[in-house]
Amino acid sequence: MTVTYKADGTFSRETQFAYEAKPRTTNGKWRIEGNNLIETDAEKDSEPMSSVIKFINKDKFELNGFMLFERIPEAGTR
């Protein structure tokens, strides 16, 4: 799974299971409220999903105590 959170408040998530020929892409909006990351899929009737977020440093955060995310700098920005 690859998730890209953009500064404009949108995200894209690409997921592919071994039995699938092509990855599935989900798009939506995200925001942080207190200690929660709120994601809403672009589908019209989608309910927001809330996850507890804990920042480890400016480049890493943890969701719900077990999923670790890390910023990958764009080429040429390091």
PDB file with SEQRES, HELIX, SHEET and CRYST1 records, atoms N, CA, C and O in Angstrom:
SEQRES   1 A   78  MET THR VAL THR TYR LYS ALA ASP GLY THR PHE SER ARG          
SEQRES   2 A   78  GLU THR GLN PHE ALA TYR GLU ALA LYS PRO ARG THR THR          
SEQRES   3 A   78  ASN GLY LYS TRP ARG ILE GLU GLY ASN ASN LEU ILE GLU          
SEQRES   4 A   78  THR ASP ALA GLU LYS ASP SER GLU PRO MET SER SER VAL          
SEQRES   5 A   78  ILE LYS PHE ILE ASN LYS ASP LYS PHE GLU LEU ASN GLY          
SEQRES   6 A   78  PHE MET LEU PHE GLU ARG ILE PRO GLU ALA GLY THR ARG          
SHEET    1 AA1 7 THR A   2  TYR A   5  0                                        
SHEET    2 AA1 7 THR A  10  THR A  15 -1                                        
SHEET    3 AA1 7 ARG A  24  GLU A  33 -1                                        
SHEET    4 AA1 7 ASN A  36  ASP A  41 -1                                        
SHEET    5 AA1 7 MET A  49  ASN A  57 -1                                        
SHEET    6 AA1 7 LYS A  60  LEU A  63 -1                                        
SHEET    7 AA1 7 MET A  67  GLU A  70 -1                                        
CRYST1    1.000    1.000    1.000  90.00  90.00  90.00 P 1           1          
ATOM      1  N   MET A   1       0.841  -1.164   0.000  1.00  0.00           N  
ATOM      2  CA  MET A   1       0.000   0.000   0.000  1.00  0.00           C  
ATOM      3  C   MET A   1       0.893   1.237   0.000  1.00  0.00           C  
ATOM      4  O   MET A   1       1.874   1.318   0.740  1.00  0.00           O  
ATOM      5  N   THR A   2       0.533   2.189  -0.840  1.00  0.00           N  
ATOM      6  CA  THR A   2       1.202   3.477  -0.883  1.00  0.00           C  
ATOM      7  C   THR A   2       0.155   4.558  -0.701  1.00  0.00           C  
ATOM      8  O   THR A   2      -0.836   4.600  -1.431  1.00  0.00           O  
ATOM      9  N   VAL A   3       0.371   5.436   0.274  1.00  0.00           N  
ATOM     10  CA  VAL A   3      -0.549   6.539   0.519  1.00  0.00           C  
ATOM     11  C   VAL A   3       0.221   7.835   0.351  1.00  0.00           C  
ATOM     12  O   VAL A   3       1.317   7.992   0.889  1.00  0.00           O  
ATOM     13  N   THR A   4      -0.357   8.761  -0.399  1.00  0.00           N  
ATOM     14  CA  THR A   4       0.244  10.076  -0.580  1.00  0.00           C  
ATOM     15  C   THR A   4      -0.716  11.114  -0.017  1.00  0.00           C  
ATOM     16  O   THR A   4      -1.830  11.279  -0.514  1.00  0.00           O  
ATOM     17  N   TYR A   5      -0.269  11.820   1.034  1.00  0.00           N  
ATOM     18  CA  TYR A   5      -1.036  12.917   1.625  1.00  0.00           C  
ATOM     19  C   TYR A   5      -0.445  14.209   1.086  1.00  0.00           C  
ATOM     20  O   TYR A   5       0.747  14.464   1.261  1.00  0.00           O  
ATOM     21  N   LYS A   6      -1.254  15.018   0.441  1.00  0.00           N  
ATOM     22  CA  LYS A   6      -0.770  16.267  -0.153  1.00  0.00           C  
ATOM     23  C   LYS A   6      -1.140  17.454   0.726  1.00  0.00           C  
ATOM     24  O   LYS A   6      -2.110  17.409   1.481  1.00  0.00           O  
ATOM     25  N   ALA A   7      -0.344  18.520   0.612  1.00  0.00           N  
ATOM     26  CA  ALA A   7      -0.550  19.727   1.408  1.00  0.00           C  
ATOM     27  C   ALA A   7      -1.889  20.389   1.133  1.00  0.00           C  
ATOM     28  O   ALA A   7      -2.380  21.147   1.970  1.00  0.00           O  
ATOM     29  N   ASP A   8      -2.492  20.121  -0.022  1.00  0.00           N  
ATOM     30  CA  ASP A   8      -3.783  20.737  -0.348  1.00  0.00           C  
ATOM     31  C   ASP A   8      -4.961  20.017   0.301  1.00  0.00           C  
ATOM     32  O   ASP A   8      -6.114  20.359   0.035  1.00  0.00           O  
ATOM     33  N   GLY A   9      -4.684  19.006   1.163  1.00  0.00           N  
ATOM     34  CA  GLY A   9      -5.747  18.301   1.872  1.00  0.00           C  
ATOM     35  C   GLY A   9      -6.335  17.128   1.118  1.00  0.00           C  
ATOM     36  O   GLY A   9      -7.387  16.617   1.504  1.00  0.00           O  
ATOM     37  N   THR A  10      -5.684  16.686   0.051  1.00  0.00           N  
ATOM     38  CA  THR A  10      -6.147  15.511  -0.680  1.00  0.00           C  
ATOM     39  C   THR A  10      -5.170  14.351  -0.458  1.00  0.00           C  
ATOM     40  O   THR A  10      -4.016  14.551  -0.080  1.00  0.00           O  
ATOM     41  N   PHE A  11      -5.664  13.139  -0.702  1.00  0.00           N  
ATOM     42  CA  PHE A  11      -4.785  11.974  -0.617  1.00  0.00           C  
ATOM     43  C   PHE A  11      -5.125  11.009  -1.733  1.00  0.00           C  
ATOM     44  O   PHE A  11      -6.208  11.061  -2.316  1.00  0.00           O  
ATOM     45  N   SER A  12      -4.178  10.126  -2.021  1.00  0.00           N  
ATOM     46  CA  SER A  12      -4.434   8.994  -2.905  1.00  0.00           C  
ATOM     47  C   SER A  12      -3.806   7.765  -2.256  1.00  0.00           C  
ATOM     48  O   SER A  12      -2.713   7.832  -1.694  1.00  0.00           O  
ATOM     49  N   ARG A  13      -4.516   6.643  -2.342  1.00  0.00           N  
ATOM     50  CA  ARG A  13      -4.045   5.389  -1.752  1.00  0.00           C  
ATOM     51  C   ARG A  13      -4.069   4.335  -2.840  1.00  0.00           C  
ATOM     52  O   ARG A  13      -5.092   4.120  -3.489  1.00  0.00           O  
ATOM     53  N   GLU A  14      -2.943   3.686  -3.033  1.00  0.00           N  
ATOM     54  CA  GLU A  14      -2.854   2.606  -4.013  1.00  0.00           C  
ATOM     55  C   GLU A  14      -2.619   1.308  -3.260  1.00  0.00           C  
ATOM     56  O   GLU A  14      -1.661   1.179  -2.497  1.00  0.00           O  
ATOM     57  N   THR A  15      -3.509   0.346  -3.486  1.00  0.00           N  
ATOM     58  CA  THR A  15      -3.445  -0.946  -2.805  1.00  0.00           C  
ATOM     59  C   THR A  15      -3.481  -2.046  -3.853  1.00  0.00           C  
ATOM     60  O   THR A  15      -4.264  -1.994  -4.802  1.00  0.00           O  
ATOM     61  N   GLN A  16      -2.621  -3.045  -3.667  1.00  0.00           N  
ATOM     62  CA  GLN A  16      -2.648  -4.184  -4.577  1.00  0.00           C  
ATOM     63  C   GLN A  16      -2.395  -5.460  -3.800  1.00  0.00           C  
ATOM     64  O   GLN A  16      -1.405  -5.581  -3.078  1.00  0.00           O  
ATOM     65  N   PHE A  17      -3.301  -6.409  -3.959  1.00  0.00           N  
ATOM     66  CA  PHE A  17      -3.158  -7.709  -3.345  1.00  0.00           C  
ATOM     67  C   PHE A  17      -2.552  -8.665  -4.370  1.00  0.00           C  
ATOM     68  O   PHE A  17      -2.649  -8.426  -5.573  1.00  0.00           O  
ATOM     69  N   ALA A  18      -1.933  -9.738  -3.904  1.00  0.00           N  
ATOM     70  CA  ALA A  18      -1.257 -10.686  -4.786  1.00  0.00           C  
ATOM     71  C   ALA A  18      -2.184 -11.265  -5.844  1.00  0.00           C  
ATOM     72  O   ALA A  18      -1.738 -11.557  -6.954  1.00  0.00           O  
ATOM     73  N   TYR A  19      -3.450 -11.436  -5.530  1.00  0.00           N  
ATOM     74  CA  TYR A  19      -4.390 -12.044  -6.470  1.00  0.00           C  
ATOM     75  C   TYR A  19      -4.971 -11.049  -7.474  1.00  0.00           C  
ATOM     76  O   TYR A  19      -5.739 -11.447  -8.350  1.00  0.00           O  
ATOM     77  N   GLU A  20      -4.626  -9.773  -7.366  1.00  0.00           N  
ATOM     78  CA  GLU A  20      -5.162  -8.766  -8.278  1.00  0.00           C  
ATOM     79  C   GLU A  20      -4.165  -8.451  -9.386  1.00  0.00           C  
ATOM     80  O   GLU A  20      -2.960  -8.374  -9.146  1.00  0.00           O  
ATOM     81  N   ALA A  21      -4.669  -8.273 -10.580  1.00  0.00           N  
ATOM     82  CA  ALA A  21      -3.808  -7.948 -11.715  1.00  0.00           C  
ATOM     83  C   ALA A  21      -3.354  -6.487 -11.688  1.00  0.00           C  
ATOM     84  O   ALA A  21      -2.233  -6.173 -12.088  1.00  0.00           O  
ATOM     85  N   LYS A  22      -4.231  -5.598 -11.213  1.00  0.00           N  
ATOM     86  CA  LYS A  22      -3.903  -4.169 -11.179  1.00  0.00           C  
ATOM     87  C   LYS A  22      -4.187  -3.618  -9.790  1.00  0.00           C  
ATOM     88  O   LYS A  22      -5.070  -4.115  -9.091  1.00  0.00           O  
ATOM     89  N   PRO A  23      -3.440  -2.588  -9.385  1.00  0.00           N  
ATOM     90  CA  PRO A  23      -3.709  -1.965  -8.089  1.00  0.00           C  
ATOM     91  C   PRO A  23      -5.023  -1.179  -8.103  1.00  0.00           C  
ATOM     92  O   PRO A  23      -5.480  -0.718  -9.150  1.00  0.00           O  
ATOM     93  N   ARG A  24      -5.612  -1.041  -6.925  1.00  0.00           N  
ATOM     94  CA  ARG A  24      -6.814  -0.219  -6.754  1.00  0.00           C  
ATOM     95  C   ARG A  24      -6.382   1.129  -6.200  1.00  0.00           C  
ATOM     96  O   ARG A  24      -5.549   1.195  -5.296  1.00  0.00           O  
ATOM     97  N   THR A  25      -6.944   2.201  -6.738  1.00  0.00           N  
ATOM     98  CA  THR A  25      -6.612   3.545  -6.274  1.00  0.00           C  
ATOM     99  C   THR A  25      -7.837   4.188  -5.656  1.00  0.00           C  
ATOM    100  O   THR A  25      -8.925   4.166  -6.232  1.00  0.00           O  
ATOM    101  N   THR A  26      -7.649   4.763  -4.474  1.00  0.00           N  
ATOM    102  CA  THR A  26      -8.695   5.495  -3.777  1.00  0.00           C  
ATOM    103  C   THR A  26      -8.207   6.928  -3.614  1.00  0.00           C  
ATOM    104  O   THR A  26      -7.044   7.155  -3.282  1.00  0.00           O  
ATOM    105  N   ASN A  27      -9.083   7.890  -3.844  1.00  0.00           N  
ATOM    106  CA  ASN A  27      -8.755   9.297  -3.666  1.00  0.00           C  
ATOM    107  C   ASN A  27      -9.729   9.906  -2.683  1.00  0.00           C  
ATOM    108  O   ASN A  27     -10.846   9.417  -2.512  1.00  0.00           O  
ATOM    109  N   GLY A  28      -9.298  10.978  -2.037  1.00  0.00           N  
ATOM    110  CA  GLY A  28     -10.199  11.645  -1.109  1.00  0.00           C  
ATOM    111  C   GLY A  28      -9.556  12.854  -0.471  1.00  0.00           C  
ATOM    112  O   GLY A  28      -8.576  13.402  -0.975  1.00  0.00           O  
ATOM    113  N   LYS A  29     -10.134  13.261   0.660  1.00  0.00           N  
ATOM    114  CA  LYS A  29      -9.636  14.416   1.399  1.00  0.00           C  
ATOM    115  C   LYS A  29      -9.215  13.976   2.794  1.00  0.00           C  
ATOM    116  O   LYS A  29      -9.735  13.002   3.339  1.00  0.00           O  
ATOM    117  N   TRP A  30      -8.252  14.721   3.369  1.00  0.00           N  
ATOM    118  CA  TRP A  30      -7.800  14.420   4.717  1.00  0.00           C  
ATOM    119  C   TRP A  30      -7.677  15.720   5.508  1.00  0.00           C  
ATOM    120  O   TRP A  30      -7.534  16.805   4.944  1.00  0.00           O  
ATOM    121  N   ARG A  31      -7.739  15.572   6.842  1.00  0.00           N  
ATOM    122  CA  ARG A  31      -7.505  16.688   7.753  1.00  0.00           C  
ATOM    123  C   ARG A  31      -7.127  16.105   9.110  1.00  0.00           C  
ATOM    124  O   ARG A  31      -7.380  14.932   9.383  1.00  0.00           O  
ATOM    125  N   ILE A  32      -6.527  16.923   9.946  1.00  0.00           N  
ATOM    126  CA  ILE A  32      -6.188  16.507  11.303  1.00  0.00           C  
ATOM    127  C   ILE A  32      -7.045  17.314  12.263  1.00  0.00           C  
ATOM    128  O   ILE A  32      -7.105  18.541  12.177  1.00  0.00           O  
ATOM    129  N   GLU A  33      -7.711  16.613  13.183  1.00  0.00           N  
ATOM    130  CA  GLU A  33      -8.495  17.237  14.241  1.00  0.00           C  
ATOM    131  C   GLU A  33      -7.977  16.692  15.566  1.00  0.00           C  
ATOM    132  O   GLU A  33      -8.202  15.528  15.899  1.00  0.00           O  
ATOM    133  N   GLY A  34      -7.287  17.537  16.315  1.00  0.00           N  
ATOM    134  CA  GLY A  34      -6.690  17.084  17.575  1.00  0.00           C  
ATOM    135  C   GLY A  34      -5.666  16.001  17.309  1.00  0.00           C  
ATOM    136  O   GLY A  34      -4.685  16.231  16.602  1.00  0.00           O  
ATOM    137  N   ASN A  35      -5.887  14.810  17.874  1.00  0.00           N  
ATOM    138  CA  ASN A  35      -4.993  13.662  17.667  1.00  0.00           C  
ATOM    139  C   ASN A  35      -5.560  12.665  16.675  1.00  0.00           C  
ATOM    140  O   ASN A  35      -5.189  11.491  16.698  1.00  0.00           O  
ATOM    141  N   ASN A  36      -6.459  13.117  15.797  1.00  0.00           N  
ATOM    142  CA  ASN A  36      -7.091  12.213  14.845  1.00  0.00           C  
ATOM    143  C   ASN A  36      -6.854  12.647  13.410  1.00  0.00           C  
ATOM    144  O   ASN A  36      -6.969  13.825  13.072  1.00  0.00           O  
ATOM    145  N   LEU A  37      -6.525  11.683  12.580  1.00  0.00           N  
ATOM    146  CA  LEU A  37      -6.444  11.884  11.133  1.00  0.00           C  
ATOM    147  C   LEU A  37      -7.794  11.464  10.582  1.00  0.00           C  
ATOM    148  O   LEU A  37      -8.213  10.321  10.762  1.00  0.00           O  
ATOM    149  N   ILE A  38      -8.479  12.385   9.911  1.00  0.00           N  
ATOM    150  CA  ILE A  38      -9.797  12.118   9.340  1.00  0.00           C  
ATOM    151  C   ILE A  38      -9.645  12.027   7.828  1.00  0.00           C  
ATOM    152  O   ILE A  38      -9.170  12.967   7.191  1.00  0.00           O  
ATOM    153  N   GLU A  39     -10.046  10.899   7.254  1.00  0.00           N  
ATOM    154  CA  GLU A  39      -9.986  10.694   5.805  1.00  0.00           C  
ATOM    155  C   GLU A  39     -11.397  10.464   5.275  1.00  0.00           C  
ATOM    156  O   GLU A  39     -12.170   9.705   5.859  1.00  0.00           O  
ATOM    157  N   THR A  40     -11.725  11.115   4.181  1.00  0.00           N  
ATOM    158  CA  THR A  40     -13.002  10.913   3.518  1.00  0.00           C  
ATOM    159  C   THR A  40     -12.729  10.562   2.066  1.00  0.00           C  
ATOM    160  O   THR A  40     -12.125  11.348   1.336  1.00  0.00           O  
ATOM    161  N   ASP A  41     -13.173   9.377   1.644  1.00  0.00           N  
ATOM    162  CA  ASP A  41     -13.008   8.960   0.249  1.00  0.00           C  
ATOM    163  C   ASP A  41     -13.813   9.880  -0.656  1.00  0.00           C  
ATOM    164  O   ASP A  41     -14.789  10.491  -0.222  1.00  0.00           O  
ATOM    165  N   ALA A  42     -13.407   9.974  -1.898  1.00  0.00           N  
ATOM    166  CA  ALA A  42     -14.075  10.835  -2.865  1.00  0.00           C  
ATOM    167  C   ALA A  42     -15.458  10.321  -3.252  1.00  0.00           C  
ATOM    168  O   ALA A  42     -16.251  11.065  -3.828  1.00  0.00           O  
ATOM    169  N   GLU A  43     -15.759   9.058  -2.945  1.00  0.00           N  
ATOM    170  CA  GLU A  43     -17.079   8.518  -3.254  1.00  0.00           C  
ATOM    171  C   GLU A  43     -18.137   9.306  -2.490  1.00  0.00           C  
ATOM    172  O   GLU A  43     -17.934   9.638  -1.322  1.00  0.00           O  
ATOM    173  N   LYS A  44     -19.241   9.603  -3.120  1.00  0.00           N  
ATOM    174  CA  LYS A  44     -20.264  10.501  -2.562  1.00  0.00           C  
ATOM    175  C   LYS A  44     -20.789  10.090  -1.193  1.00  0.00           C  
ATOM    176  O   LYS A  44     -20.925  10.945  -0.319  1.00  0.00           O  
ATOM    177  N   ASP A  45     -21.087   8.821  -0.977  1.00  0.00           N  
ATOM    178  CA  ASP A  45     -21.721   8.387   0.265  1.00  0.00           C  
ATOM    179  C   ASP A  45     -20.729   7.828   1.282  1.00  0.00           C  
ATOM    180  O   ASP A  45     -21.121   7.114   2.205  1.00  0.00           O  
ATOM    181  N   SER A  46     -19.463   8.146   1.117  1.00  0.00           N  
ATOM    182  CA  SER A  46     -18.437   7.615   1.994  1.00  0.00           C  
ATOM    183  C   SER A  46     -18.484   8.275   3.375  1.00  0.00           C  
ATOM    184  O   SER A  46     -18.571   9.498   3.484  1.00  0.00           O  
ATOM    185  N   GLU A  47     -18.425   7.456   4.424  1.00  0.00           N  
ATOM    186  CA  GLU A  47     -18.341   7.960   5.792  1.00  0.00           C  
ATOM    187  C   GLU A  47     -16.886   8.282   6.113  1.00  0.00           C  
ATOM    188  O   GLU A  47     -15.998   7.533   5.707  1.00  0.00           O  
ATOM    189  N   PRO A  48     -16.614   9.368   6.825  1.00  0.00           N  
ATOM    190  CA  PRO A  48     -15.228   9.671   7.200  1.00  0.00           C  
ATOM    191  C   PRO A  48     -14.642   8.563   8.071  1.00  0.00           C  
ATOM    192  O   PRO A  48     -15.347   7.959   8.880  1.00  0.00           O  
ATOM    193  N   MET A  49     -13.351   8.305   7.899  1.00  0.00           N  
ATOM    194  CA  MET A  49     -12.643   7.321   8.700  1.00  0.00           C  
ATOM    195  C   MET A  49     -11.685   8.077   9.618  1.00  0.00           C  
ATOM    196  O   MET A  49     -10.937   8.940   9.158  1.00  0.00           O  
ATOM    197  N   SER A  50     -11.702   7.758  10.903  1.00  0.00           N  
ATOM    198  CA  SER A  50     -10.858   8.438  11.875  1.00  0.00           C  
ATOM    199  C   SER A  50      -9.807   7.476  12.401  1.00  0.00           C  
ATOM    200  O   SER A  50     -10.120   6.332  12.733  1.00  0.00           O  
ATOM    201  N   SER A  51      -8.551   7.936  12.481  1.00  0.00           N  
ATOM    202  CA  SER A  51      -7.446   7.147  13.021  1.00  0.00           C  
ATOM    203  C   SER A  51      -6.684   8.011  14.016  1.00  0.00           C  
ATOM    204  O   SER A  51      -6.497   9.207  13.791  1.00  0.00           O  
ATOM    205  N   VAL A  52      -6.243   7.404  15.116  1.00  0.00           N  
ATOM    206  CA  VAL A  52      -5.443   8.137  16.091  1.00  0.00           C  
ATOM    207  C   VAL A  52      -4.049   8.323  15.510  1.00  0.00           C  
ATOM    208  O   VAL A  52      -3.404   7.358  15.098  1.00  0.00           O  
ATOM    209  N   ILE A  53      -3.584   9.577  15.480  1.00  0.00           N  
ATOM    210  CA  ILE A  53      -2.285   9.890  14.899  1.00  0.00           C  
ATOM    211  C   ILE A  53      -1.319  10.330  15.995  1.00  0.00           C  
ATOM    212  O   ILE A  53      -1.679  11.099  16.886  1.00  0.00           O  
ATOM    213  N   LYS A  54      -0.088   9.829  15.915  1.00  0.00           N  
ATOM    214  CA  LYS A  54       0.956  10.218  16.860  1.00  0.00           C  
ATOM    215  C   LYS A  54       2.193  10.561  16.033  1.00  0.00           C  
ATOM    216  O   LYS A  54       2.744   9.707  15.339  1.00  0.00           O  
ATOM    217  N   PHE A  55       2.618  11.810  16.115  1.00  0.00           N  
ATOM    218  CA  PHE A  55       3.808  12.223  15.383  1.00  0.00           C  
ATOM    219  C   PHE A  55       5.051  11.798  16.149  1.00  0.00           C  
ATOM    220  O   PHE A  55       5.175  12.065  17.344  1.00  0.00           O  
ATOM    221  N   ILE A  56       5.969  11.135  15.457  1.00  0.00           N  
ATOM    222  CA  ILE A  56       7.231  10.708  16.039  1.00  0.00           C  
ATOM    223  C   ILE A  56       8.266  11.804  15.837  1.00  0.00           C  
ATOM    224  O   ILE A  56       9.032  12.122  16.746  1.00  0.00           O  
ATOM    225  N   ASN A  57       8.282  12.371  14.656  1.00  0.00           N  
ATOM    226  CA  ASN A  57       9.076  13.555  14.331  1.00  0.00           C  
ATOM    227  C   ASN A  57       8.438  14.197  13.107  1.00  0.00           C  
ATOM    228  O   ASN A  57       7.355  13.780  12.696  1.00  0.00           O  
ATOM    229  N   LYS A  58       9.077  15.194  12.517  1.00  0.00           N  
ATOM    230  CA  LYS A  58       8.443  15.906  11.398  1.00  0.00           C  
ATOM    231  C   LYS A  58       8.295  15.043  10.148  1.00  0.00           C  
ATOM    232  O   LYS A  58       7.541  15.402   9.243  1.00  0.00           O  
ATOM    233  N   ASP A  59       8.992  13.924  10.081  1.00  0.00           N  
ATOM    234  CA  ASP A  59       8.947  13.067   8.902  1.00  0.00           C  
ATOM    235  C   ASP A  59       8.284  11.710   9.129  1.00  0.00           C  
ATOM    236  O   ASP A  59       8.160  10.925   8.189  1.00  0.00           O  
ATOM    237  N   LYS A  60       7.856  11.420  10.359  1.00  0.00           N  
ATOM    238  CA  LYS A  60       7.261  10.111  10.652  1.00  0.00           C  
ATOM    239  C   LYS A  60       6.052  10.277  11.558  1.00  0.00           C  
ATOM    240  O   LYS A  60       6.031  11.124  12.450  1.00  0.00           O  
ATOM    241  N   PHE A  61       5.034   9.437  11.304  1.00  0.00           N  
ATOM    242  CA  PHE A  61       3.908   9.374  12.223  1.00  0.00           C  
ATOM    243  C   PHE A  61       3.354   7.960  12.258  1.00  0.00           C  
ATOM    244  O   PHE A  61       3.573   7.155  11.354  1.00  0.00           O  
ATOM    245  N   GLU A  62       2.636   7.690  13.323  1.00  0.00           N  
ATOM    246  CA  GLU A  62       2.071   6.372  13.570  1.00  0.00           C  
ATOM    247  C   GLU A  62       0.545   6.499  13.592  1.00  0.00           C  
ATOM    248  O   GLU A  62       0.009   7.465  14.134  1.00  0.00           O  
ATOM    249  N   LEU A  63      -0.146   5.533  13.009  1.00  0.00           N  
ATOM    250  CA  LEU A  63      -1.607   5.513  13.028  1.00  0.00           C  
ATOM    251  C   LEU A  63      -2.095   4.335  13.853  1.00  0.00           C  
ATOM    252  O   LEU A  63      -1.665   3.199  13.651  1.00  0.00           O  
ATOM    253  N   ASN A  64      -2.983   4.613  14.769  1.00  0.00           N  
ATOM    254  CA  ASN A  64      -3.623   3.588  15.603  1.00  0.00           C  
ATOM    255  C   ASN A  64      -2.626   2.689  16.315  1.00  0.00           C  
ATOM    256  O   ASN A  64      -2.940   1.539  16.622  1.00  0.00           O  
ATOM    257  N   GLY A  65      -1.425   3.198  16.581  1.00  0.00           N  
ATOM    258  CA  GLY A  65      -0.440   2.470  17.364  1.00  0.00           C  
ATOM    259  C   GLY A  65       0.298   1.362  16.648  1.00  0.00           C  
ATOM    260  O   GLY A  65       1.087   0.659  17.278  1.00  0.00           O  
ATOM    261  N   PHE A  66       0.071   1.169  15.323  1.00  0.00           N  
ATOM    262  CA  PHE A  66       0.789   0.075  14.667  1.00  0.00           C  
ATOM    263  C   PHE A  66       1.214   0.355  13.234  1.00  0.00           C  
ATOM    264  O   PHE A  66       2.096  -0.340  12.730  1.00  0.00           O  
ATOM    265  N   MET A  67       0.642   1.325  12.563  1.00  0.00           N  
ATOM    266  CA  MET A  67       1.045   1.608  11.183  1.00  0.00           C  
ATOM    267  C   MET A  67       1.979   2.811  11.170  1.00  0.00           C  
ATOM    268  O   MET A  67       1.591   3.902  11.587  1.00  0.00           O  
ATOM    269  N   LEU A  68       3.194   2.621  10.699  1.00  0.00           N  
ATOM    270  CA  LEU A  68       4.181   3.689  10.670  1.00  0.00           C  
ATOM    271  C   LEU A  68       4.288   4.249   9.259  1.00  0.00           C  
ATOM    272  O   LEU A  68       4.469   3.502   8.297  1.00  0.00           O  
ATOM    273  N   PHE A  69       4.175   5.558   9.142  1.00  0.00           N  
ATOM    274  CA  PHE A  69       4.294   6.251   7.861  1.00  0.00           C  
ATOM    275  C   PHE A  69       5.516   7.146   7.909  1.00  0.00           C  
ATOM    276  O   PHE A  69       5.830   7.727   8.948  1.00  0.00           O  
ATOM    277  N   GLU A  70       6.199   7.255   6.791  1.00  0.00           N  
ATOM    278  CA  GLU A  70       7.405   8.075   6.708  1.00  0.00           C  
ATOM    279  C   GLU A  70       7.373   8.920   5.450  1.00  0.00           C  
ATOM    280  O   GLU A  70       6.982   8.454   4.380  1.00  0.00           O  
ATOM    281  N   ARG A  71       7.794  10.186   5.596  1.00  0.00           N  
ATOM    282  CA  ARG A  71       7.866  11.090   4.449  1.00  0.00           C  
ATOM    283  C   ARG A  71       9.007  10.655   3.542  1.00  0.00           C  
ATOM    284  O   ARG A  71      10.117  10.384   3.998  1.00  0.00           O  
ATOM    285  N   ILE A  72       8.715  10.595   2.262  1.00  0.00           N  
ATOM    286  CA  ILE A  72       9.729  10.302   1.255  1.00  0.00           C  
ATOM    287  C   ILE A  72       9.952  11.594   0.480  1.00  0.00           C  
ATOM    288  O   ILE A  72       9.072  12.026  -0.264  1.00  0.00           O  
ATOM    289  N   PRO A  73      11.119  12.216   0.646  1.00  0.00           N  
ATOM    290  CA  PRO A  73      11.361  13.485  -0.038  1.00  0.00           C  
ATOM    291  C   PRO A  73      11.325  13.340  -1.555  1.00  0.00           C  
ATOM    292  O   PRO A  73      11.718  12.319  -2.120  1.00  0.00           O  
ATOM    293  N   GLU A  74      10.843  14.391  -2.183  1.00  0.00           N  
ATOM    294  CA  GLU A  74      10.854  14.405  -3.644  1.00  0.00           C  
ATOM    295  C   GLU A  74      12.302  14.456  -4.117  1.00  0.00           C  
ATOM    296  O   GLU A  74      13.176  14.942  -3.400  1.00  0.00           O  
ATOM    297  N   ALA A  75      12.551  13.959  -5.309  1.00  0.00           N  
ATOM    298  CA  ALA A  75      13.911  13.960  -5.875  1.00  0.00           C  
ATOM    299  C   ALA A  75      14.472  15.370  -5.874  1.00  0.00           C  
ATOM    300  O   ALA A  75      13.804  16.315  -6.295  1.00  0.00           O  
ATOM    301  N   GLY A  76      15.703  15.506  -5.398  1.00  0.00           N  
ATOM    302  CA  GLY A  76      16.385  16.793  -5.418  1.00  0.00           C  
ATOM    303  C   GLY A  76      16.062  17.701  -4.237  1.00  0.00           C  
ATOM    304  O   GLY A  76      16.512  18.846  -4.221  1.00  0.00           O  
ATOM    305  N   THR A  77      15.295  17.233  -3.242  1.00  0.00           N  
ATOM    306  CA  THR A  77      14.954  18.104  -2.112  1.00  0.00           C  
ATOM    307  C   THR A  77      15.734  17.785  -0.848  1.00  0.00           C  
ATOM    308  O   THR A  77      15.522  18.439   0.173  1.00  0.00           O  
ATOM    309  N   ARG A  78      16.610  16.825  -0.878  1.00  0.00           N  
ATOM    310  CA  ARG A  78      17.390  16.476   0.320  1.00  0.00           C  
ATOM    311  C   ARG A  78      18.642  17.251   0.400  1.00  0.00           C  
ATOM    312  O   ARG A  78      19.414  17.081   1.344  1.00  0.00           O  
TER     313      ARG A  78                                                      
END                                                                             
